[in-house]
Amino acid sequence: MENDCVFCKIISGEIKAKTVFSDELITVFEDIHPVAPVHLLIVPNKHISSINQIQDEDSPVLARLFYVARDLAKQHGIDEKGFRVMVNTGKDGKQTVFHLHMHLIGGRELAGRLMN
């Protein structure tokens, strides 16, 4: 856990969030600034700053992110019509919290383009 990481504080329970799922590898909570009816953050419990810091030993965690995204999309009824999973990395990639996380976004038709 990083002392100043807001996601580490959410995972530890120090900061409250609307948690929708948690296990030994990941925690999932609602985004505080949702861009769609379903906007969840799927976060490794282990502090990994970004994709650039992933190690081979993190493979089970990374696989779990995708399996949980699949399951939550189904639970929220967005699996059939479609959804987006997204990871922002670094300043130019618009990463604002430097703890690796995946956005699961859906529940409405999303813009066709990711960039302006």
Secondary structure, DSSP 8 states (H G I E B T S, - for coil): --TT-HHHHHHHTSS---EEEE-SSEEEEE-SS-SSSEEEEEEESS---SGGG--GGGHHHHHHHHHHHHHHHHHTT-TTT-EEEE---TTTTT--SSS--EEEEESS---S-S--
